[in-house]
Amino acid sequence: MQSEGFRVTLWVHPFINNNCPAFTFADQQGYLVKDASGTTQLTHWWNGKEAGLVDFTNTEAAAWWTQRLRDLQQQTGVDSFKFDAGESSWLPEDYTLQADERFWPNIFSIKYMETVSQFGSMIEARVGHKTQQLPVFIRMLDKDSTWNYDNGLKTLVPSLLHFGLLGYPFVLPDMIGGNAYGGRPSKELFVRWAQANTFMPGLQFSILPWGYDEEVTELCREVTRLHSEYTPLLLSLAQEATVSVGPMMRPTWWLCPTLEECLTADQQFLFGDDLLVAPVVKYINAHTLDVVLPPGEWQQAGTGIVTNGPTTITVTNITLDTLVYFTRVMA
């Protein structure tokens, strides 16, 4: 794949299954999380597997785990890693850590992130606790392939805004279309999910668009084209986020903090201060969409219509190929 211009990453986690040869060595060296008596405690993870958890508060354990990955890179030539898990909730019920007890249990996540961040800027992780200073993509937890607020599409924008306000601007949405655990998402859900990702920091296609039909393929191609078109602005916002308190993607109330309609607009976001994005995330009556415009003059993309804000408008004649976004007209 690298010969064709792709960069290759591997999925990595902090667990060592108890039937893995490395488990015995790590256990003997004291590299796994133990209880107060010094006995390694197992935790349950993917599909109920029992495993030891590498103790990243142990500097020797962290160095050993890191070197194993370095060796793997050297042997295989892989470019980087996707680091999964790392939450303190994976700690066994009875545990001790090699850190001040006042910082238990979250010190585990901190040390995990400090360890994985050594692998450079092309990594992703999904956990953070007082680690906003680390320059890595933080991935949303995978979402279900549904439209609703119960971990479905409607949680995508709120999650994006939540991450940014907590000081994690480099947000990587998870799989477009959701995890598909209950079956492949419908054509409409998949397209709307892709469109919602257009102005987010990254696109992750795990379900292939051409597995549907030519229309879906073309609509997703337009998503990637538009994402590429706005990449210079995206990179500018990323640079700004390293030196300012402003997240890259901002809630509508960023420009109108005293207006109730701005405060409650949870399915739209600002891309910087001069572009407003309103993804279509509803299945029923998706031919119209209410959008809250902040103060200023806003021009709807593709129509040339300019509206003065603050106001709420209803966008009509929405079809499957409609991406709703507005640019602020500068005086």
PyMOL commands that set and color helices and strands:
alter all, ss='L'
color gray80, all
select helices_A, chain A and resi 2-4+21-29+46-48+59-76+88-90+101-103+107-119+153-165+187-197+209-211+214-229+231-241+252-254+260-263
alter helices_A, ss='H'
color red, helices_A
select strands_A, chain A and resi 9-12+15-17+43-44+50-53+80-83+124-125+137-139+171-172+249-250+269-271+275-277+289-300+306-315+325-328
alter strands_A, ss='S'
color yellow, strands_A
deselect
rebuild
show_as cartoon
